[in-house]
């Protein structure tokens, strides 16, 4: 089984890498690259959220709060205080980790609806602070974010770069960077899942009592996964800010939290590649539906409802199930 | 012989209901010790008190002479106490062998760094854990299910799987709560063999069970509970001859 799981893990990662690097062949204009970059960064945050929701079975309805904290921390440190982007991102992640640990310790004792309400409140509080601290965050008007820089070398969507002798535009450079970040995020997440720590996390979902009687400190593991998923959100939020060049408190909003969790549920809880598909679908859907103008939200809701009714396990697990069944049927087996 | 598990004047009240009242007994290392009694006698409550799922209203439980009444289940696992449940607790989101490998949790020292970057130390540990888990599944008699999803397994196989998981933690004492419930005669006979084999390895077994034939055959000592109180305690022969026990079971 371990052999099977690790095979599967590599398969998913290889598949994702092929998609990420082949996609530029089909994209033509800066708008497409921009959208793809945005999707990759948000998908990274969703991969982290899936560790908490899909694998450990805990919920967070305030995860955009951590995304927003990461974005604003980097924006303030690089913009106002002139830090370089990487130290800002790393220190921001550490700060968010500490906040998540302090907040998570008490609220993860709650279960089900109560945990939902508590995480919801955490998200709201962060959004309110970002809205109200005008001197630091610019309030509801938002604030500009300097371009991402590495050792004095700037990555801007409007720049021109050369990679291995090829001239590439800033949009493409950002896209490739975001794609690599997503691949690393997936690789780390899959390593985590296929390990003793990952098993302990999944056991918290499967049976907390069973986990505790074989020695799993369930409270510790819940806090751990909460912190890890918050760090994922923070890092992706920081990069998202640099990419957009401008952020508003909407990055920490309730709507965005709900969008993140919907991506997890739609794509398939506990399926790392699945939740990325969820992110892609939910980011692209509004673009496609934009033609229907005022019907957009109605169609959006309808599609979500139908998916949840007919594919409650999410897109990828349902599709995988369907394919396995067909294959065993055509092989004449009944298993 | 020294007492491995010692229970002194243990009581648990749920509101006005005294589920367990002033229960005292001790279990020597290496024994098979069974707790029997009619439905609602407080057997499972007693197990839940011993294994840290409930906090006693009064009284104490000692393991190796250390008071453990206020410890959490995972702290008891660290001290060598593990259990199974009447309402089976299996992680249905995992495969069979992953459930058993979960039992190796305490023996697998892993930190976040080796995990995230999947360093060789982690892969080695996982390989060893898998081998041990496969061995244990063979031992309890569900070796054919290694990579089966737990949710696809039969009830009887899951009961054995739960025992394998408890053994994977290398306990000194294992508490089995109604392991024979829902099993047919053949499966029960196999279970009897299994419990004997566990005891032969020097693991102390505590058992809550309704199947009298099974209990009388394998127990070194028995505790009989009725309405939360100790009705009798002794060897199977003493219990069989005890008039109070006969009255409680047959009425009269």
Interface residues (C-beta under 8 A of the other chain):
Chain A: X1 X2 X4 X188 X191 X192 X194 X195 X196 X197 X198 X199 X200 X202 X203 X205 X206 X207 X209 X210 X211 X212 X213 X214 X215 X216 X217 X218 X224 X270
Chain B: X51 X53 X72 X73 X74 X76 X77 X78 X82 X83 X85 X89 X90 X91 X92 X93 X94 X95 X97 X98 X99 X101 X102 X103 X104 X105 X106 X108 X110 X112 X115 X116 X117 X118 X122 X125 X126 X127 X129 X130 X146 X147 X162 X165 X166 X168 X169
